[in-house]
Amino acid sequence: KDIEYIRSLYYNKVEYARFSSSLGKYVGYTEYGLKQADYFNSQASILAGLRATKETVCKPNIDSD
């Protein structure tokens, strides 16, 4: 339960949006990032895929680290 999958989006070395599995949605950090986060959060298939990534990639590799 203490594992978190994070996917950060950058442009010109500035993080503009981030998906956090603990929140289950994207959060925007710039004006553009807020718009992108709103769009991504409105797409159920995008969010479902990212939520599944934690289960399929992170959890099976817990013991290997």
Secondary structure as UniProt FT lines:
FT   STRAND          6..11
FT   TURN            12..13
FT   STRAND          14..20
FT   TURN            21..24
FT   STRAND          25..28
FT   HELIX           31..42
FT   HELIX           44..53
FT   HELIX           54..58
FT   HELIX           59..61
FT   TURN            62..64
//
